[in-house]
Amino acid sequence: MTETQKPTVVYTDGACRGNPGPGGWAWVVPNGQSASGGAPQTTNQRMELNAVLEAVRSVEGPLEVFSDSTYVVNCFRDRWWEGWIRRGWRNSQKKPVANRDLWEPLIELVLAREIEFVWVKGHSGNRWNDEADRLATEAADSQDVVDVVEEQSLF
């Protein structure tokens, strides 16, 4: 990163109605762009990861990613990913790393760029974390509506 290029701040969040269940993800650049999406049957951790992955894919340049997911932040802060790769994608309990299909592309993108991860307490009145949560929850809820419509159409 050059001295004149400041990182773009982005807030990410995931939501799930049930675990597993209908889920949503979102990312928000304060006073800027945002995106959200969902999946009809997923987990909260997958949605947290998807939010970060989509933000990193969509926002160019150096990033400062704020997340209320210790799962995501600790992976990079404590370099869990190095051990996973060294152990053949096994965690410290020698079990397969969950969500490897999302971790692998995210780690690849993070290694190719300057990205810092910062933990922010969820549901604590942080304007931008709350906005990411709202968008992710709306995406999860819209997935729930899709499921209900599909189920009703079967009868």
N, C-alpha and C positions, 0 to 999 in steps of 0.2 A: 504494500500500500504506500502510495506517495504521501508526503506530508500534507498535501492540499486535499487529498481525497479522504473525507470523513466517511465512516461506515454508515450505511442506511440502517436505521432502527426498524425492526419488524417484531410484532407481537404475534404469537401463535397459540392456538388452543384446539383441543379436541373434546368431543362430547359423545356420550353413548347413553341410549335409553335401554338399560339392561346391559349386562356384560357377559356374553355377547348380546347384541341387539342392534337396532338402527343407530347409526352413528353419523357424526358430522365433524368436519375440520374447518379451520379458518385461519387466515393470517391477515394482519392489518399493518400498514405503514402509517404512523401517526400523520394525520392531515394529508393522506395520500391514497394510494391504491390499496385494494383489498381483494380477497377471493375466498370462496368457501365451496364446499362440496360434501358429499356424503356417500354412505354405503348402507345397503339395507340390512346386512348382518355382519357385524364387526365387533371389535373391542375398543375400549377407551385408549389403551396404549397404541393401538394401530392408528387411531385418529390423531393422537398427539404427534406421532411420527409423521403421518401423512401431511399434517399442517406444516411442519418444518420442511419436509421434502418439497412440497409445492411452493413454499416461500423461497427456498434456495433456488429452485428451478426458475422462478418467475422474476426475482429481483436481482439485478446484476450488481457487480462490484462488491466491495467489502460490506459485511453485514454484522450487526449486533442483534442477535436473536434472543428475545425475551420469551420465556416459557414458564408456565407454572408446573411443568412436568419434571420432577427430579429424575425420572427415567431417562429423559432426553438430555437434560443438562448434565447430569452426573456422568453419562456415557462419554461426553466430550471433555468435561472438566477433569474427571479422574482417569480418562483414557482407557475405559473398559474395552473399547473396540480393539485396542492393541492385543490384549489378552485373548479376545475372541478369535482373532485372526491367527495368532500364534498357536492356539489350541484347536485349530481346524473348525472354527465356528461353534465351539463349545463354551459354555459359561464356567464359572469357577466351581460349580457343582457337577461338571462334566456332562451336563445336559445340553441338547441343541439350543442355540440362541433363538429365542422367540422373535418373530418378525424379521428374520434375516432378509427376506425379500425386500423390505423397506430400508433396513439398516445398510445393506451393501451399497445401493446407489447413493444414499445420503452421505455415507462416509467418503465415498469416492468424490462427491461434489465438495464436501467440506475440505478435504485434503488439497483440492485444486484451487482453493480460494482462501481469503482471509475472513474467517467467520469466528466470532466470539459468542459464547452461549452464557446467558445470564438468567438465573432463577428469579422469578417474581412470585410472591404469594398470591394464589388464586382467591377470587371472591373477597378481595380486601379493599375494594374501592379504587384500584388502579384503572383509570379511564380506558386505556388502550387494551389492557388485559380483559377488562369487562366487555369491551366491544368485540374482541376476538371470541370470547365465550358466548356472547349473544349470537354472533353469526354461526358459530359451530353448533350451538343448540338449535337454532332455526333449521340448519341443514339436517340435523338428526331428526327433528320433528317432521320435516318434510319427507324424509325417508319413511317415517312411521305412517304418514298419510298414504304414501304410495303402497305400502304393504296392505293397509286396510282396503284400499280401492281394489287391489289385485285379488285379495281374498274374497271380497264381496262379488266380484265379477265371476267367480267360479261357481256360484250358486244359482 
